[in-house]
């Protein structure tokens, strides 16, 4: 479904602040893969998502999505195929619009729109059914503005919106990092459920090693803009956080000293 070929992303090239964020990166996601992506700060995790989504244009290399070369396509052109949930719960919804209006916008994304705005009875029923699975009581609050919701409620709603039209690729950018532990766990479980039900191809950046091991069928660890580890299937299931840290040290020759990763053990 997704292939990155020799992608190079350099910030501040030819200056004293030159930084290789992605160093001839090669990565392939098969259809239906749910990949967790980890690494210390500066390893290239967020840059990978930004390059895939079209926020950044790499200096070289190519990005292939479902057989189509997306390398030079603008961010809004890729948005028809790629959905993204950000770390900040405020970024995924329009605060001044009602819950049902936000859902209607996401459902109409990439489709031709006329002058008619009204939400039909059948459409409203669909939204109630989808919101009901969140078990947050939002199905009875369709007319409430999203700005009045909690961060966890908004992030769950954003996830629902991002998967409304079954994207080719779902990007999750530390989407539970800003939530309290109990809410984060609920959103992660919902994420896993939706990805499995819709057979989505997903790439989830996380700082939490336990979550990286618990979710998805593959784990990729980045270091200095390159893939250091790529573990899948039964091998991934058998790994512990201690095993992961030991492998990192063996391959990189350095300790994994990132506070966020260590605290998430």
Order of alpha helices (4+ residues) and beta strands (2+ residues): beta-beta-beta-alpha-beta-beta-alpha-beta-alpha-alpha-alpha-beta-alpha-beta-alpha-beta-beta-alpha-alpha-alpha
